Amino acid sequence: MRKLKIAVCQMSVTENKEENLNKAEEMISKSVAEHGAEILVLPEMFNCPYANDFFPDFAEVYPGESTKRLSRLAKALGVYIVGGSIPEKDGDSIYNTSFIFGPEGQLLGRHRKMHLFDIDIEGGISFKESDTLGAGNQVTVIDTPIGRLGIAICYDMRFPELMCLMAEAGAEVIIIPAAFNMTTGPAHWDSLIKIRALDNQVYFVAASPARNLEAVYHAYGHSTIMDPWGNVVKRAGADEEIIYSELDLSYIYKIREQLPLLKHKRRDVYELRGLL
């Protein structure tokens, strides 16, 4: 029986990068010291306000201030850190990127947000990430001794093909740093998390920033851990908090045996291909 202890840090993000990094370190350290967490998850744009005006100024070339801090912390604590996401500068482009570090401080992988959040909802919110950000093109699945992790970012979770490709590649836990807003969050957050967990028979972990009504962008919050049967394991509210759980990975295979969705796919009729 394989179990892993996970902590999701729903932190409040300010306009001060150093404050954000200190808050992330404080929440991660607390999660390990008090709950023995093995995997720590931060939210989307954890070091930077979620707004196009801030992305260029906060962007870092890897390795930069934020990623060096996460690498040192992962090594000092001997844990895995899914570093939410930050604005990553690469040449003339900026990406919304999640960096994942292992217990030796090593970079295990990175995911650049593939689907850019360009929307215009009447009576709701308008936002165009592509004004400042470039799109990634890689399906990100990371094999670790404590489980196989699929990583994507926010708007990516709306695309079932990507989630399916991660499950096909053996992902047992899909982790999504995300920042749904007060239009899309109440409407779709809970449903998408549940459906993606059910579709792929995985633990599905969505990590949001806390809601800050003084910020330009109001995150929905409600970070959630969902099990492969579609049950809520843990769910946060809107404010800053940490949610914890011990995930029993053997439960995934029990569900897949009883309800063998992956085996029942009609691969003679359709197929899904992607670059891993």
N, C-alpha and C positions, 0 to 999 in steps of 0.2 A: 504494500500500500504506500503510494507516494503522496505526501502532503507538503504543501508549501504555504508559508505564512506571508501574507501580502498586506501592505498598508497603502492607502490612497490619501495623499495629502491635499486636501481642498483648501488651498491657501489664498489669502487676499493679496492681490498684485497692485503695487503702487507705481508711481512714476520714477522711483529711485531704485536703480538696478542693485545697488549694494544692499539696500533693505530687503529686496526680494530674495537675493541669494542667502542672506542671513536667515530669513524666515524659512526658506526651503531647508537649509541645513539644520535649523532648530527642530523642525517637524520630523525630518528624517531621523535625526539623532534620538529624539523622544520615542519614535516608533520602534527603533531597535532596542533601546535601553529598557523600555517599559513593556514591550509586547513581543520582543524577539523577532521582529519582521525580517524576512529574507529578501523580499522584493519590495522596493519603494517606488511609488508612482507619483509623479508631479503632473500638474495640469498643462494644457496648451498655453504657450507664451507665458511661462511662469516667471520669466525675468523681465517682462516688458508688457506695458499696457497693450491690449488688443486694439490697435488702431493703426492705419496706414501711415499716419504722420510720425509714429514712433519707431516703426520697423527699421528704417535706414540708420537712425542714430544708435539704436540698441544692437544692431547686427554685429556679429563676431565672425572672424575667420577662424576655423578650427585649427589648432586648439586655442581657445580664447578664455577669457575670464570665467565665464559660466561653466564651460565644459571642464576646465582644469579643476575647478572647485568640486564638481560632481565626481570626477575621477579620483581625486584625493580622498573624498569622503567615502566613496565605495570601498577603496582600499583600506582606509582606517577602520571601517566598521565591518569589513568582510561581507558585503552584501551586493545585491544587484540593484541598480538604479535605472529606471526608465525615466529619463530626464525631461518629462513633459515635452515641451518644444520651446525653441528660441528662434529668433531671426538669425539665419546663418548666411554669411556673405561668402560667395565663391566667384571670383572674377568680378564681372559686372552684374551678377545676379544675386538676389537675396531669396532664400528659401525658408519655409516654415518647417523646421527640422527637429526631430526627436533623436537624441543621442542616448545609447544604451551602454551602460558600463557594468563590468563584472567585478567580482570580489578582490581581484588583484589590481583594480583600477584600470583594467584594459578596456578599450573600446570594442564592444561586441558587434556593433552595427549602428546604422543610422537610418532613419526613415524621413524622406522629404515628402511633405504633403502632396499627394498626387492630384487631388481634385480641388481646385481653387474655389473659394466661397465668393462667387459673383452672383448676387441675388438682388431682387427688387420686389419686395412684397407690399402690395398696396395697403396702406394704413398700418404698416409694420416697420420693417427695417430695410434699408438699402446698404449694401456693402460690396466692394469689389476688390478682393485680394489681389487680383491680377494687375491692379494699378502699381503695385510695388513688389509683388512676389512672383517667383517662377514656380513651375510645377515639377515635382519629382516624377520618376518613371519606374520605380522599383517596388516589387512586392517584398515586404520585409518580414522574414520569419527567422528567429534566432533559437538555436539549440543550446540548452544549458543542462547541467547535471540535475537540475531540480524541475525541469519542464521545458516544453517547446513553446516559445512565445511568438505570437503574431503582433506586430505593431503597426498602427496607422494613426491618422490624426483627424479628428473632428468630422468635417464634411465627407471624408473618405468613408465613414461608416454608413452613409446613405446609399452606397453602391454595393449591392449584394455580391456582384461578381468578384470584387476584391476580397471581401470577407471569405467567400467560398474558396478562392485560390489559396488563402492562408490555411484554411482547414484542410484542403487537399494536400498541402505541403506538410501536414502533421501538427499544425498549431493546436495546442490544448487549452491555452489561455490567450484570448485576444484582448489587447490592451489599447485603449483609445484615449490619449490626452485630447480634451475637447473643451470648447467654450461656446455651447449653444447660448442663445440670447433669450430675452423675455418674450419674443414672438415665436421662435421655433422651439424653444425649450418646453413650455407648457403643452404645445401641440404635439410634439413628436419624440421628445427625449426618451421617455419611458418605453414607448412602443418600439422604437428602433432597437433599443438595448435588448429588450425581450425577444424580438423577432430574430435578431442576429444570433443571439445565444441559441435559440431553438433551431434556426436554419442549419447551423453548423455544429450543434451539439458540443459546445465549448463553454468554459467560463468566460464571461464577457465583462470587462472592467472598463468603465468610462470615468475619467478623472477631469473634473471641472475646476476652474477657479471659484473662489467664493464670490458672492455677489457684492459689488461695490457700487452703490448708487451715486457716488461722487465721481466715478470714472465716466469716460465718454461711452464706453461699451458696457452694458449691464449683463454679466454672465448669469445664467440660470442657476448654476450650482447643481445640487442633487447628484453628486458623484455616486456611482452605483456599481455594485458587484452582483452579477446575475449568474445563476448556475445553469447547467445544460438542459435542465427540465423547465426553465423559464421562471424559477423562483427567485425572488429578491433575497440575496444573502445579507447584504448591508446597503443602506442608502443614507446619504447625508441630507441635511437641510440646505438652506441657502447660505448660511454663515460659515465662517472658517471652522474647520474641524478635520479630524483624521478618522477614517473608517478602516477597520481591520477585519481580516478573516483568515481562517486556515482552509485552504482549498484541497479537497480530496480528489486527486487526479484520477484515481481508480473509478470514481463515480461517472466520469465521462464515458468510460468504456462499458460500464454497466448499462447506461442509457443507450449507447450506440448498439449494444447487443439486443436490447429489448425492443428498440425502435430503430431498425437499421437503415436510416435514411441514406447514409453515404453508400451503402452496399446496393441500394435499390435504384440508384441513378441509372438512367437509360443511356449508357455510354455508346450504345449502338445507334442511337438516334441523335444525340447532341453531345457536345464536349465544350469545355472551357479551357482556354489556353492562356498562359501568361508567362512573363519573364521573371524568373526567381534568381 
